[in-house]
Amino acid sequence: MRLDKFLKVSRLIKRRTVAKEACEGEKIYLNGKISKPGAEVKIGDIIEIVFGDRRIKAEVLNINEKAAKDESKEMYKIIES
């Protein structure tokens, strides 16, 4: 699944366009590397989101094309916040 879509479906970021802009603005890291919106996300990957002085690090646990609000929290595990 594309990184921008995963961020939206998992609700780590509310809108896909915001997720895409964050990737293009070099605020999203996938496995320690600056990532593009179209990067492929796999189970076990580490996603790091940097917004200002806030930093969230999450591990991908599950990938669903569509997820309800309560299911979206099962798609990742927060490692650092």
Disulfide bonds with the S-S distance in Angstrom:
none
